[in-house]
Amino acid sequence: MEHRIFTTTVASVYPLYVAKLERKGRTQAELDEAIEWLTGFDEPALRRELDEESTFEEFFADASLNPNASLITGVVCGVKVQEIEDPLMQKIRYLDKLVDELAKGKAMEKVLRRPLPEKA
């Protein structure tokens, strides 16, 4: 069964992500950085996806998923993201999880699963 979110446009959800983060003192630039890390879309590519009103299905079909995306774990909407079987739904939930972590005030290095610098 196809989920309604698959055919929802990213452009219709993006302002909700921005509003959620701005309420928590984060910025649209931080959201865009997290999206770029997850999908490989730089600023112009992300704007193009939004302007073309790509659905989540099209958005993730065009994306180059970060090889470290599988490090995103935890619960979104009551479901562990690492246990979601549908690949597209899992990618959408990865994005939701990154937004949640930013909203909770996590450091960008942790959100983007960057290794901590080695201590000399």
C-alpha positions as CSV (number, residue, x, y, z in Angstrom):
1,M,0.0,0.0,0.0
2,E,1.3,3.4,-0.9
3,H,1.4,5.9,1.9
4,R,0.0,9.4,1.3
5,I,3.3,11.0,2.3
6,F,5.0,9.4,-0.8
7,T,2.9,11.7,-3.0
8,T,3.0,14.7,-0.8
9,T,5.3,17.5,-2.1
10,V,8.4,18.3,-0.1
11,A,7.6,22.0,-0.7
12,S,4.4,21.6,1.3
13,V,6.2,20.1,4.3
14,Y,9.4,22.1,4.1
15,P,7.9,25.3,5.7
16,L,6.6,23.1,8.6
17,Y,10.1,21.9,9.2
18,V,11.4,25.5,9.1
19,A,8.7,26.7,11.5
20,K,9.3,23.9,13.9
21,L,13.0,24.6,14.0
22,E,12.7,28.4,14.2
23,R,10.4,28.0,17.2
24,K,13.3,26.1,18.9
25,G,15.9,28.7,18.0
26,R,17.4,26.9,15.0
27,T,17.6,28.2,11.4
28,Q,16.5,27.4,7.9
29,A,20.2,27.2,7.0
30,E,20.7,24.5,9.6
31,L,17.8,22.6,8.1
32,D,19.2,23.0,4.6
33,E,22.6,21.7,5.9
34,A,21.0,18.6,7.3
35,I,19.0,18.0,4.1
36,E,22.2,18.4,2.1
37,W,24.0,15.9,4.3
38,L,21.2,13.4,3.9
39,T,20.4,13.8,0.3
40,G,23.4,15.4,-1.4
41,F,21.2,18.3,-2.6
42,D,23.2,21.6,-2.3
43,E,21.3,24.9,-2.0
44,P,20.4,25.3,-5.8
45,A,19.4,21.6,-6.1
46,L,17.2,21.8,-3.0
47,R,15.5,25.0,-4.3
48,R,14.9,23.3,-7.6
49,E,13.3,20.3,-5.9
50,L,11.1,22.7,-3.9
51,D,10.2,24.9,-6.9
52,E,9.3,21.9,-9.0
53,E,7.1,20.6,-6.2
54,S,8.8,17.2,-6.2
55,T,6.9,14.6,-4.2
56,F,8.9,12.8,-1.5
57,E,9.0,9.8,-3.9
58,E,10.6,12.0,-6.6
59,F,12.8,13.9,-4.1
60,F,14.4,10.7,-2.7
61,A,14.7,9.2,-6.2
62,D,16.8,12.1,-7.2
63,A,18.8,12.1,-4.0
64,S,22.2,10.6,-3.3
65,L,21.6,9.2,0.1
66,N,24.5,9.8,2.5
67,P,26.4,6.5,3.2
68,N,26.1,7.3,6.9
69,A,22.3,7.6,6.9
70,S,22.1,4.2,8.4
71,L,23.7,5.6,11.6
72,I,20.4,7.5,12.1
73,T,18.6,5.5,14.7
74,G,15.8,6.2,17.2
75,V,12.1,6.5,17.3
76,V,10.0,8.7,15.0
77,C,6.2,8.6,15.2
78,G,6.5,5.6,17.6
79,V,8.5,3.5,15.1
80,K,12.3,2.8,15.2
81,V,13.7,4.2,12.0
82,Q,16.3,1.5,11.7
83,E,13.5,-1.1,11.6
84,I,11.4,0.5,8.9
85,E,11.2,-2.0,6.0
86,D,10.0,0.3,3.2
87,P,13.1,2.0,1.8
88,L,11.3,5.2,0.9
89,M,9.5,5.5,4.2
90,Q,12.8,4.9,6.0
91,K,14.4,7.8,4.1
92,I,11.5,10.1,4.9
93,R,11.7,9.1,8.6
94,Y,15.5,9.7,8.5
95,L,14.7,13.3,7.5
96,D,12.1,13.6,10.2
97,K,14.6,12.3,12.7
98,L,17.2,14.9,11.7
99,V,14.6,17.7,12.1
100,D,13.6,16.3,15.5
101,E,17.2,16.2,16.6
102,L,17.8,19.8,15.5
103,A,14.6,20.9,17.3
104,K,15.9,19.2,20.5
105,G,19.1,21.3,20.3
106,K,21.5,18.6,19.4
107,A,24.9,19.8,18.1
108,M,25.1,19.8,14.3
109,E,28.1,17.5,14.4
110,K,26.0,14.9,16.2
111,V,23.0,15.4,13.9
112,L,25.2,14.9,10.9
113,R,26.9,11.8,12.4
114,R,30.3,13.4,12.0
115,P,33.1,11.6,13.8
116,L,34.5,13.6,16.7
117,P,38.0,14.9,16.1
118,E,40.8,12.7,17.4
119,K,42.4,14.0,20.6
120,A,46.2,14.6,20.0
